Amino acid sequence: QKLLYMHHNPVMRGLVLEPGQWRWSSFRHYAYGERGPVLVNEQRPRGEMKIRVA
């Protein structure tokens, strides 16, 4: 639930249309396994994260 809030915060603020568009978001890492400018240190396997991709 925290990830959902964090990833949608730039959308709710009107900065981007979709979570994956925010450059500093980890959304694309969790949703697609892509590497971004910020490294993510996962404590759980990616498959256990619940990220909805529309």
C-alpha positions in Angstrom: 0.0 0.0 0.0 2.9 2.4 0.7 4.3 1.7 -2.8 1.0 2.4 -4.4 0.8 5.8 -2.5 4.4 6.7 -3.4 4.1 5.7 -7.1 0.8 7.7 -7.5 1.9 10.8 -5.6 3.4 12.6 -8.7 0.2 11.7 -10.6 -2.1 13.1 -7.9 0.0 16.3 -7.9 -0.5 16.7 -11.6 3.3 16.3 -12.4 2.8 13.3 -14.7 -0.1 11.4 -16.2 1.2 7.9 -15.3 3.4 6.7 -12.4 6.1 5.3 -14.8 6.6 8.8 -16.3 8.1 10.2 -13.1 11.9 10.0 -13.6 12.7 9.4 -9.9 10.1 6.7 -9.3 10.8 3.1 -8.7 7.5 2.1 -10.4 9.1 0.8 -13.6 11.5 -1.3 -11.5 8.7 -3.0 -9.6 6.3 -3.2 -12.6 8.6 -4.2 -15.4 12.0 -5.0 -13.8 13.6 -2.0 -15.5 16.6 -0.3 -14.0 16.3 3.4 -13.3 18.5 6.2 -12.0 17.8 5.2 -8.4 18.9 1.7 -7.4 16.3 -0.4 -5.5 17.4 -2.7 -2.7 14.6 -5.3 -2.5 14.0 -7.2 0.6 11.4 -9.4 -1.1 11.4 -11.0 -4.5 9.8 -8.7 -7.2 7.0 -11.3 -7.8 5.7 -10.7 -4.2 5.2 -7.0 -4.9 1.7 -6.1 -5.9 1.9 -3.4 -8.6 -1.0 -2.9 -10.9 -0.2 -1.9 -14.4 -3.0 -0.5 -16.4 
